[in-house]
Amino acid sequence: MKKALLIGESWTTHMIHQKGFDSFTTTEYAEGGHEYIEALRSGGWEVTHMPSHTIETSFPTDLEGLRAYDLVVISDVGANTFLLSRAVFNTSVSEPNRLQLVREYVLGGGGLLMVGGYLSFSGIDAKGAYAHSPIGDLLPVRVLDTDDRAEHPEGTQVKVLDPGHPAIGSVGEEWPALLGFNRTLPKDDAELLVEVNGHPLVAVAAAGEGRTGVFTSDMSPHWAPPPFMEWTGYAPMWRALSTWVAGG
């Protein structure tokens, strides 16, 4: 049984409600990625979800901890969450670089998949900050240094370039539109499998003894609208991509 570690896909929303003279606040915690998790589990995978706020305390502190997984998936959580724990930020205590551990894990044979979102790749206001991180050069696309979001409320055009590649499975060439994605640049030494509005959507590459892959849009709303989430190819595509990146 293959094992995946999904990191990110959680958020807290703090709202201010202003009603004339008076105001009050509410706070809500939410998690995404449920459909991706179910897609893998229905294919026989074991999936562990590590929400963004638990990275500081739950992320493995050595390579052995990461090697318990065949695949690490980073989705919609920025590099700073891995790099700036309270110990480092508040008290200047040195500790292992979590993204450097991911790099060593991949080069030693592990699989790394990055999925798009407002805090993936470069992200909103470039706060994702993966371009110059320890894993930036391992990805099969080049991460931009600026805000890389491409918002398309009218829907995008998805073009499958290599429909026979095992990393996308036999889901055909007709994919539902997406509502946005992270803009990246293709690399010559990577395989670009699917484009969205002429930009990389799905790309894969070898990295040392391991493999890396990207899906530059969301695995769940808002960039992934209901027709994409309900698409019959949703689960097979994610299983194929995850399996290939994990070395299958």
Buried (B, 14 or more C-beta within 10 A) or exposed (E): EBBBBBBBBBBEEEEEEEEEEEEEEEEEEEBBBEBBBBBBBEBEBEBEBBBBBEBBEBBBEEBEBBBEBBBBBBBBBBBEBBBEBEEBEEEEEEEEBBBBBBBBBBEEBBBBBBBBBBBBBBBBEBEBBBBEBBBBEBBBBBBBEEBBBBEBEEBBEBEBBBEEBBBBBEBEEEBBBBBBBBBBEBBEEBBBBBBBBEBBBBBBBBBBEBBBBBBBBBBBEEBBBEEBBEBEBBBBBBBBBBBBBBBB
